[in-house]
């Protein structure tokens, strides 16, 4: 029996004014389209809402990577067919590409945020490449193991360092003015992307609202919120954390993020971002069925 999870709701997300609700499903939610008892009804309703232009389902590189590695799943062909249909075979630009475009244009229009079908076609075709799937599975395992090892060492080093006494001050700063903390760290993240791509850095002497680079802002906010909750033991260390930051960065272009991952939702809420609503699959399913009536 599936448990219904109820979380605090973040306000509705950014509305570009076209009346379309943009949805980002995590891979558990994509699977729930077939695992859940109400999955068939939700699929039918969602396809209809996408067809008439009420909903848009985002498809991301991280989702593509995970789905590529699921060839052993009996539902793989159905999952691939479903996400291709719902997304119209369009793909959200990969994280670094979006950040670089956001530096030029600010929050991107739909046309700029998504790869064209021609650009996305070879990437989407990789969903059926079994040799690539095997490599992706090995790579994902390697990345997860390295991440957990690095995190454990870092946490131990911090706890043993004299400066660890500064954490209460950092937490207070986060709790009273988290946007200031996020802004400083987002500037560092943008510098890393600029340095890697062009060998340049931000001009820190100029006033610049880093929220106009939403991909970096969201991802950085998630990273810091996770640190805040980890230090209090509110959430634990998990292998999947290594991918969650980028997944939340993708959500900068969504109104709804659908996940039943308790820890992910806690961190998302801790970011304080009010342009995104995070819901469980069951909550979202109820909304989809109500709208489609």
KAWOHU-V463133 format. One record per run of one state. SS is the DSSP state (a for helix, b for strand, c for the rest). FROM is the first residue (numbers start at 1). TO is the last residue. Records with the same first field share a line. If there is no record, write none. Layout:
SS->FROM-TO  FROM-TO
This chain:
c->1-20  26-26  36-38  52-54  58-60  69-75  88-90  93-94  106-109  116-116  129-129  161-161  199-209  213-213  232-240  254-255  259-261  271-276  280-280  293-293
b->21-25  55-57  91-92  114-115  256-258  277-279
a->27-35  39-51  61-68  76-87  95-105  110-113  117-128  130-160  162-198  210-212  214-231  241-253  262-270  281-292
